[in-house]
Amino acid sequence: MRLGASIWGFFHKQDPATWSSMAEAVDVVLRLDESLGIEIWGSRSREEAMVAGTKRAELADACQAAAFVTVHVQRQHWAWDPKTLRKEVDLAHQLRAETLVLHPVCFGLEDADDRPDWPEIVRIADYAAKFGVSLAVENIVDSVWSLDRILEELGDNPDETNVGVCVDVGHAALSKDAGLEPICNYLDRYAGQLLHLHLHDNTGESDDHLTPGEGSIKWARVFERIDRIGFSGTGVLEAHDPSITPRACLEQGLRFLGDAMDR
């Protein structure tokens, strides 16, 4: 697995007065380890518009040094809107990202009785494929039903559909729809569609995005299962800890993950 880090922790739950630019956040990550990949959100907060102009150009330049780039659909685009979804694809293309992570609701799938515009979703997936950007649908809590429906409607071979799955380990840990070992069961269930991982911890009560090792997730079991399914894609640390600096959170989390992967 190729390891990276999300820059979201530089902004989420942090005092806006301390915010750096997105390009500067990327530089901090890559100074820690030049072999890391980077995950980008399109803006630093729900109130900000998608990064544009010279700031986007600076971000693209900073990302060139990363081992890989993924883009996560920004929070204000967590709804079905083909135009904004294409804008997210365009951002991923400009940043030379290989994967765009989105939630089921970005396809218009929030409730079981929703009827997404599957033909338009196929067109968007084809649009992304032209730029070498794969779409990875992230599990939220208890989302087997929505991931299964997407794969049933579009097909379960990402090489053909350009749509795969991002397993968020923290979200899976909170899920009640995947047995007694939900993380391992999510990994097993979507092994054939797995493109990307989000790595963070919690205590089993809420989606805390703790630094790995600070919660109750059994990481040895997680990496044992990752090895067993032969996953060789990308995974990013997605922890937010306002009690320490973003850099310290990254250092702690990446050190823990690196040690766990080497065992």
N, C-alpha and C positions, 0 to 999 in steps of 0.2 A: 504494500500500500504506500502511495505517495502522500506525505504528510504536509499540511499547511495550516494556516491560521486565518480566521476571520478578523477584519478590522472593526467590526461592529462594537466590540468591547471598548474601543477608544472613545465612543460617543454615548452608547446606551448606559443610562444611570450615572453618567459622569457630568460634572458641572460644565455647562456650555462655555463658561469662561476659560476652561482648560483645553477646549477642543483644538486639535491641530487640523491642518488640511488633510484630506483623504490621502493625497500623495505622500505627505509626511508620515502618516500612520503606516503606509506600506513600507516606507524606508526604515522605520523602526523595526518592523518585523524582519525584514531582510538583513538588517545589521545583526540581528540575533543569530541568524543562520541563513546563509545564502542559498541553501538547498531547499528552502521551504516554498510552498505554494501560497497563494493569497486568495481569500474570498472577499469580494467587494459587494457592498450594498449601494444602490444608486444615489442615496443621499445620506446625510448624517442624522437625520431625524424625520419624523412624520411631517414636520412643518416646512422642511426644506424641499425645494424642487429638485428634480434629478440633476446631478452634476453636469455642467455644460461649459462650452467655450474654452477659455484658457485653462480652467481648473480640470476639465475633462482631459485636455491634451497633456497636462502635467501628470495626471493620474495614469494615463496610458503610458507615458514615458517611464514612470516609476515601476509599473507592472512588468515592463519588459525584462527585468532582471529576475522575476519570479520563476520558479520551476514549473508552475502551472497557475492558471487564473480561473476562478469560477466567479459567477455573479449570482447574487441572491436578489430576487424581486423585492423591491423596497416596499415598506409596509403600506403606503398609501395606494399601492397597486394590487392589494390583496382582494381583488374582485374581478369578475369577468369583464374585460374591456379589451377587445382585439387590438385597438390602436395603441394602448399603453403597453400591452404585451409585446407588440412589435418594437416599440421603443426600447423595451428592456433587451430584446434580441439585438437591436442596433448597438446598444451600449456594450453588450457582451462581445459583439464583433469588433468594435473599436478597441476594446481592451485585450483582444486576442484570447478571450476566454474559451474554454472548451466545453463548459457546462453552464446552463442557466437553471438555478434552483427555484422552484415555484411551489405554491401550496395548491391542493385540490380546488380551493375556491377560485383560484386564478383561471381555472377551466370552467367556472360556473357550477361547481359541484360542492355544495355545502350541506344539503339535506338529501335524504334518499329519494325524494320525489322530484328532485331537480332534473331538468332535461337539457343538458349542455348542447351547444352547437358543435357537434362532432365534426362535420365537414370543415367548418372554419378552424377548428383546432388542428385538423390535419394540415390545412394550408399554412398555419403558423409554424407547425413542426417542419414542414417542407421549406419554409422561408428560412428558419434557423439552420437547417441542414446545408443550405447554400453557403453559409459562412463557417461551417464546421462547428456549430454550436449545438450541443445536445440538450434536450429538455429533461430535467430530473424532478419528478414530483415527490415532494417531501411528505413523509407521514407526520400528521399531527396526532394528538392523543386519540386512540381508538379509531383508526382510519383504515383498517383492513378493507372495509366495505368500499371505500372510495377509491383506493388504489386498485383493488380488484376490478371495479367497474371500468376504470380507465383502461386497464389492460385488456379487459374483455371487449371493449368497444373499439380500441385502436389496434390491438395486437400486442403480443407479449415478447416480441423480438425487437429490442432497441435498434439493432442494425438496420431493420426494415422501417420502423416507425419513427425513429429519432426521438422517442420518448421512453425514458427509463425511470428509475426510482432512486431517491436519496433517502436512506434510512437515518433518521435522527435518533441517536441512541438514547438521549434524555427523554424524548417524547415516547419512544417505545417502552422505556422503563415505567412510565406512568399509565400505560395502556392495559385495559382489562380484557381486550378482545383477542389475546394471543397466548393464552395459557400461563403456566406458572413461571416460565422463563421467556417473557415477552421479547426481550432484545434478541435473544438467540433465535426465537421463532420468526420474528420479522426478518432477520438476516437469512434464515433458511427459506422462508416463503418467497422472498424476492431476490434470491441469489442470481437467478438468470437475467434479472433486469437491473441489478444494482450497479449504479454509476458512481455514487458519491456517498460520503458519510459526514454527519455532523456529530462531533464528539464533545460532550459536556456531561455534568453529573447533577444529581439531585438526591433528596432524601426519601423519595417516593411519595411525597405529599403535593408538591407543586413544581412547576417548570422553572426552577431556580437558575439554571445555567451556571452551576457551580463549577469550579475548576476540577477536572478529573482527580479523584482521590479524596475529595472533600465531602462526598456524599455516600450513598449506599450501593451504588452500582458495582457489581463484581467484575472488574475490568479484566482479570485473568480469563474469566469465562468468555467475555466479549471477544478478546483477541484470539483465543483458542478457536472460537467459531468463525471468525474472519479468516483465519488460516485454513480451517477445514473446508470452507466453501471456495477457497482459492481466489479471494478478492484481491485484485491488483490495481484497483482504481485509485481515486483520491479521497482523502478525508481531512477535515479541518477542525481545529480546536475552535469552539464557539462558546467560550466562557465569558461571563460578565461578573466582575467582583469589585464593587465600588469601594470596598474597604482597603484596597491596595491599588497601586498604579496599574494602568493597562499593561505596561511593560513587565511589571512584576508578575501579573496574572499570566501573561504569555510565557514567561520564563518558567514559572512553576508548572503550568499545564503541559507545556511541550516537553519538559524534563520528565514528568510523570509518564506521558504517553510514549516517549522514546524508550524509557526503561521497560515499560510494559510490553512494547512491541519486540524488544530484544530478548525477552525471557523465553 
